Amino acid sequence: MAHIVILGGGIGGMTAAYDMKEQVGPNDKVTVVSEHPYFQFTPSNPWVAVNWRTREDITFEIAPYLARKGIDFIAKAAKKVHPADNRIELIDGSFVDYDFLIIATGPKLAFDEVEGLGPEKFTHSVCAVDHAVKSGAAWNQFVADPGPIVVGAVQGASCYGPAYEYALIMDTDLRRRKIRSKVPMTFVTAEPYIGHLGLGGVGDSKGLLESTFRDKHIKWICNAKVTKVEAGKMYVTEHNDDGSVKKEHELPFKYSMMLPAFKGVDAVFGVEGLANPRGFTIIDEFQRNPKYKNIYSVGVCVAIPPVEATPIPVGTPKTGYMIESMVTATVHNIRQAMDGKEPDHKATWNAVCLADFGDEGAAFVAIPQIPPRNVSWFKKGKWVHYAKVGYEKYFLNKIKKGNTEPFYERYVLKLIGVTRLHK
């Protein structure tokens, strides 16, 4: 009998649990370990942060849904992974032994790397549902007495889509309230240009997103390093393309949301051979750790190098399509290992994304993720907004039902294909 443990109960972890259960035999056991008793649909957090969604709309208790599929669930945080002993130490001092481990924790949010950053300090966040709920409460206060907004992503961030989404969702909400004229907005980002997205740009992402920002009267500062945040003021150093300092900015704000850099979670941080210096899980082309070959990893917590060198550190995003592809490869490779075979399934690291802007949106496809590409496609339109709403509904139902059908393959890529025909 084999025991497969999935560490993490997010999009990657839940999908891996369902897929793995379909691959194992009746005497094998699948267990999910998560610090939260609930699943949160992270892509909807920007909507929660302007109160277009509630916490209840995008979360549900994990245990009952896993139980229906015969999957065990432990709602406790992991303190440390002990790969030499094939066990996980939990926060309460108990241990979970495993034959195979899938690390799908998502990231640790490194707010502490910038003084004054984060929801416990002076800026808001859409990275977790608790943060988004807090942001939504502050948003209600803000719209009653509006002022300047500073929004974006600090140095080392790797998931830029939500920053663009939230900036433009706030813009839409303010226009609906007819108070947009009272809110100067500045987008601050470590990216070398608007639309870089951590991917070196995709199609005409630079031109289209710059045009959108101009149309919406959103100013921007690129190659930006946030040095410090105080109550109502952000200190930003803008750099030239050669890395030299171009200008120092002191930006006043009444409301701010800045995405932080990511790190690996504490449970794997510092485990030699398992995690890199930032704590991300080291994997080979089969999603498998080279040193501990019964450990696999999927999602945002895996180590992926930057797409290109930039004046200010810019990480590489891991989109929903990539996560699904990683999960599929991982599950099949573990099945092969259980059968005494060498893994041979590889994930297709292509970037496919839907970004909502409130009343329209943008979709992009980068195949492969790292240039040069076979496909580099970026389009805007109202259809993306409706597609993102459909994405939310479809995926929440998929996870509740334990449906393992790949969402992006069956929904987003077909949708984009139809759109291209209409274009």
C-alpha positions in Angstrom: 0.0 0.0 0.0 1.3 3.5 -1.0 0.5 6.7 0.8 0.6 9.8 -1.3 0.5 13.1 0.6 -0.3 16.4 -1.0 0.9 19.4 0.9 -1.4 22.3 0.1 -5.1 22.7 -0.5 -5.2 25.3 -3.2 -5.8 25.0 -7.0 -2.7 22.8 -7.5 -3.2 20.7 -4.4 -6.9 20.0 -4.8 -6.5 19.1 -8.5 -3.5 16.8 -7.7 -5.5 15.1 -5.0 -8.4 14.3 -7.3 -6.2 13.2 -10.2 -4.0 11.1 -7.9 -7.0 9.3 -6.4 -8.0 8.2 -9.9 -4.6 6.8 -10.5 -4.0 4.7 -7.3 -5.3 1.3 -6.4 -8.0 0.5 -3.8 -5.4 -0.2 -1.1 -3.5 3.0 -1.7 -4.1 6.2 0.3 -4.3 9.8 -0.7 -4.1 12.6 2.0 -4.2 16.4 1.7 -2.5 18.5 4.4 -3.4 22.2 4.4 -3.0 25.0 6.9 -6.6 26.2 6.0 -9.8 24.1 6.4 -11.2 25.9 3.3 -10.4 26.2 -0.4 -10.1 29.7 -1.7 -10.4 30.6 -5.4 -7.5 33.1 -5.5 -8.2 34.5 -9.0 -11.4 36.1 -7.6 -9.6 38.1 -4.8 -9.5 41.4 -6.8 -13.3 41.3 -6.9 -13.5 40.6 -3.2 -11.2 43.6 -2.6 -13.8 46.0 -4.1 -16.8 44.0 -2.6 -18.0 42.6 -5.9 -17.7 39.2 -4.3 -17.9 38.0 -0.7 -15.6 35.6 1.1 -18.5 33.1 1.0 -18.8 33.4 -2.8 -15.2 32.1 -3.4 -14.5 29.7 -0.5 -15.8 26.4 0.8 -14.9 23.8 3.4 -12.5 21.2 2.0 -13.1 18.1 4.1 -16.6 17.1 2.9 -15.7 17.3 -0.7 -12.5 15.3 -0.4 -14.3 12.7 1.8 -16.8 12.0 -1.0 -13.8 10.9 -3.1 -12.2 8.8 -0.3 -9.4 11.3 0.2 -8.2 12.0 3.8 -7.8 15.6 4.9 -5.7 17.1 7.7 -6.4 20.8 8.4 -3.1 21.6 10.1 -0.1 23.7 9.0 3.2 21.9 8.2 6.1 22.9 10.3 8.9 21.1 8.5 9.3 18.5 5.7 11.9 15.8 6.7 12.7 14.2 3.3 15.3 11.8 4.6 12.7 10.3 6.9 9.8 10.5 4.4 7.6 12.4 6.9 6.1 15.8 7.5 6.2 17.4 10.9 3.0 19.4 11.6 2.6 22.5 13.7 1.1 20.6 16.6 4.2 18.2 16.8 2.5 15.3 15.1 3.9 13.6 12.0 2.5 12.4 8.7 4.5 9.7 6.9 4.4 9.4 3.1 5.7 7.2 0.3 5.3 10.0 -2.2 4.9 13.7 -1.5 3.5 16.4 -3.8 4.4 19.9 -2.6 1.7 22.3 -3.7 1.8 24.9 -1.0 1.8 28.0 -3.0 4.2 30.8 -1.9 5.1 32.6 1.3 4.3 36.3 0.9 7.5 38.2 1.5 6.0 41.4 2.8 8.8 41.7 5.3 11.4 42.4 2.5 10.1 46.0 2.2 9.7 48.1 5.2 6.1 49.1 5.8 4.6 46.7 3.2 1.6 44.5 3.6 -1.8 44.3 5.2 -0.4 44.4 8.7 1.4 47.6 7.9 0.4 50.3 5.3 -0.5 48.6 2.0 -3.3 46.2 1.1 -3.1 42.8 -0.7 -5.2 40.6 -2.9 -2.9 37.5 -2.5 -5.2 35.7 0.0 -8.9 35.8 0.7 -8.3 37.2 4.3 -6.3 40.0 2.8 -8.9 40.7 0.1 -11.7 40.9 2.7 -9.6 43.4 4.7 -8.9 45.3 1.5 -12.7 45.4 0.7 -13.5 46.9 4.2 -10.8 49.6 3.6 -12.2 50.2 0.1 -15.6 51.1 1.6 -13.9 53.7 3.8 -11.9 55.0 0.9 -14.7 55.6 -1.5 -16.5 57.6 1.2 -13.5 59.9 1.3 -11.4 59.3 -1.8 -7.8 60.4 -2.6 -4.7 59.2 -4.4 -4.1 55.5 -5.1 -0.8 53.7 -5.6 -1.0 50.2 -6.9 1.4 47.6 -8.5 4.1 45.1 -7.6 7.4 45.5 -5.7 10.8 44.2 -6.7 11.0 40.4 -6.9 7.3 39.9 -7.5 6.4 37.3 -10.1 2.6 37.4 -10.5 1.8 40.7 -12.2 -1.7 39.9 -13.6 -3.5 40.6 -10.3 -1.9 44.1 -10.0 -3.1 45.1 -13.5 -6.5 43.5 -12.7 -7.0 45.3 -9.4 -5.9 48.7 -10.8 -8.4 48.5 -13.6 -11.1 46.9 -11.4 -10.7 49.8 -9.0 -10.9 52.2 -11.9 -14.2 50.6 -13.1 -15.7 50.7 -9.6 -14.7 54.4 -9.2 -16.3 55.3 -12.5 -19.5 53.5 -11.6 -19.6 55.6 -8.4 -18.8 58.7 -10.5 -15.9 59.6 -8.3 -13.0 58.6 -10.6 -12.1 62.3 -11.1 -11.3 62.5 -7.4 -8.7 59.7 -7.5 -5.2 60.2 -9.1 -3.8 56.7 -9.7 -0.2 55.6 -10.1 0.9 52.1 -11.1 4.3 51.2 -9.7 6.1 48.1 -10.9 9.5 46.4 -11.0 8.8 45.4 -14.6 11.0 47.2 -17.2 7.9 48.3 -19.1 4.2 48.1 -18.8 3.0 44.7 -20.1 6.2 42.8 -19.4 4.3 40.5 -17.0 7.4 38.7 -16.0 7.4 37.0 -19.4 9.3 39.5 -21.5 6.0 40.7 -22.9 3.4 38.7 -24.8 2.3 39.8 -28.3 1.4 43.5 -28.1 0.9 43.4 -24.3 3.1 46.5 -23.9 1.2 48.7 -26.5 -2.2 47.5 -25.5 -1.7 47.9 -21.7 0.0 51.3 -22.1 -2.9 52.4 -24.2 -5.4 51.1 -21.6 -3.6 53.0 -18.8 -3.5 56.2 -20.9 -7.3 55.9 -21.7 -8.0 55.3 -17.9 -5.6 58.2 -16.8 -3.4 55.8 -14.8 0.2 57.0 -14.6 3.0 54.5 -14.2 6.6 54.1 -13.0 8.6 51.1 -14.3 12.0 49.7 -13.2 10.8 50.7 -9.8 12.2 49.6 -6.4 10.0 50.3 -3.4 12.4 51.2 -0.6 10.0 52.0 2.2 6.3 52.6 2.9 4.9 54.9 5.6 1.4 55.7 6.5 0.1 57.5 3.4 3.5 57.7 1.6 5.5 55.3 -0.6 9.2 55.8 -1.4 10.1 54.6 -4.8 13.5 54.6 -6.7 13.1 54.5 -10.4 16.0 53.1 -12.4 17.3 53.4 -15.9 17.7 50.3 -18.2 21.3 50.0 -17.1 20.3 49.8 -13.5 21.5 53.3 -12.5 19.1 55.5 -10.5 16.9 57.7 -12.7 14.7 59.4 -10.1 13.5 59.3 -6.5 9.8 59.4 -5.9 7.7 60.1 -2.8 4.2 59.1 -3.7 1.3 60.1 -1.4 -1.6 57.7 -1.2 -4.9 57.3 0.6 -5.2 53.7 -0.6 -2.5 51.3 -1.8 -2.3 47.7 -2.9 1.2 46.3 -3.8 1.9 42.7 -4.6 4.9 41.4 -2.7 7.8 39.1 -3.8 7.2 35.4 -3.2 9.4 32.9 -1.3 9.0 29.2 -0.4 7.0 28.3 2.7 8.8 27.7 6.0 8.1 23.9 5.9 10.7 23.5 3.0 12.8 26.6 3.5 16.4 25.7 4.2 16.0 22.0 3.5 19.2 21.3 1.6 18.7 19.7 -1.8 14.9 20.2 -1.6 14.6 24.0 -1.8 16.7 26.8 -3.5 17.9 29.8 -1.5 14.5 31.5 -1.8 12.8 28.4 -0.6 11.2 27.3 -3.9 11.1 23.5 -4.5 13.8 22.3 -6.9 12.4 20.1 -9.6 13.6 18.3 -12.7 11.8 18.1 -16.1 9.5 15.5 -14.6 8.4 17.7 -11.6 10.5 15.5 -9.4 13.1 16.7 -6.9 16.6 15.5 -8.1 17.8 14.5 -4.6 14.6 13.1 -3.1 13.0 11.3 -5.9 9.8 10.5 -4.2 9.0 14.2 -3.8 7.3 16.2 -6.6 6.1 19.8 -6.7 3.6 21.8 -8.7 2.4 25.4 -8.9 3.8 28.7 -7.6 6.1 27.0 -5.1 8.4 25.4 -7.8 11.7 27.0 -8.7 11.6 28.6 -12.2 14.4 31.0 -13.3 13.4 34.5 -14.6 12.6 34.7 -18.3 15.3 37.4 -18.8 17.6 39.7 -16.9 16.0 43.0 -15.9 17.3 46.1 -14.1 15.1 45.3 -11.1 14.4 41.7 -10.1 11.3 40.3 -11.9 10.1 36.8 -11.3 8.3 34.4 -13.6 4.6 33.8 -13.2 3.0 30.3 -13.0 -0.5 30.5 -14.6 -3.5 28.2 -14.3 -2.6 26.3 -17.5 1.0 25.7 -16.2 -0.3 24.4 -12.9 -2.8 22.0 -14.5 0.0 20.7 -16.8 2.3 20.3 -13.9 -0.3 18.3 -12.0 -1.1 16.0 -14.9 2.6 15.2 -15.4 3.2 14.7 -11.7 0.3 12.3 -11.2 1.3 10.1 -14.1 4.9 10.1 -13.1 4.1 9.0 -9.6 1.9 6.2 -11.0 4.8 5.1 -13.1 7.1 5.2 -10.1 4.6 3.1 -8.2 4.8 0.6 -11.0 8.6 0.5 -10.9 9.0 2.5 -14.0 11.0 5.7 -14.7 8.9 8.9 -15.0 8.6 10.3 -18.6 5.8 12.8 -18.4 6.7 16.4 -18.8 4.6 19.5 -18.2 4.1 22.0 -21.0 5.1 25.2 -19.5 2.9 27.5 -21.6 1.4 30.7 -20.2 -2.3 31.1 -20.7 -4.2 33.8 -18.7 -7.5 35.6 -18.4 -7.2 39.0 -16.7 -10.4 40.9 -15.8 -10.4 44.7 -16.0 -13.9 45.2 -14.5 -15.9 45.8 -17.6 -13.5 44.3 -20.1 -10.3 42.3 -19.9 -7.2 40.9 -21.6 -6.2 37.3 -22.5 -2.8 36.1 -23.5 -1.1 33.0 -24.7 2.6 32.4 -24.6 3.7 29.0 -26.1 6.3 28.3 -24.8 6.6 30.6 -21.8 10.2 31.5 -22.6 10.9 33.3 -25.9 11.3 32.7 -28.8 7.8 31.4 -29.0 5.6 29.4 -31.4 2.6 31.5 -30.2 2.6 35.0 -28.7 -1.0 36.3 -28.6 -2.5 39.1 -26.6 -6.1 40.5 -27.0 -8.4 42.8 -25.2 -12.2 42.8 -25.1 -15.4 42.6 -23.1 -15.6 38.9 -23.8 -12.6 38.4 -21.5 -14.6 39.8 -18.5 -17.4 37.4 -19.2 -14.9 34.6 -19.7 -13.3 35.3 -16.3 -16.8 35.2 -14.6 -17.4 31.8 -16.4 -13.9 30.6 -15.3 -14.8 31.3 -11.6 -18.1 29.5 -11.8 -16.7 26.5 -13.8 -13.7 26.0 -11.6 -15.5 26.2 -8.2 -18.0 23.6 -9.5 -15.1 21.5 -10.9 -13.3 21.4 -7.5 -16.5 20.7 -5.5 -17.4 17.8 -7.8 -13.9 16.4 -8.0 -13.9 16.9 -11.8 -10.4 16.3 -13.1 -11.1 17.7 -16.6 -8.4 20.3 -17.4 -10.1 23.7 -17.4 -7.8 25.7 -19.7 -7.6 23.0 -22.4 -11.4 22.6 -22.5 -12.5 26.1 -21.9 -10.0 28.9 -22.3 -8.1 27.7 -25.3 -11.3 26.8 -27.2 -12.7 30.2 -26.3 -9.6 32.0 -27.6 -9.8 29.9 -30.7 -13.3 31.0 -31.4 -12.3 34.6 -30.8 -9.5 34.4 -33.2 -11.9 33.1 -35.9 -14.2 36.0 -35.3 -11.2 38.4 -35.5 
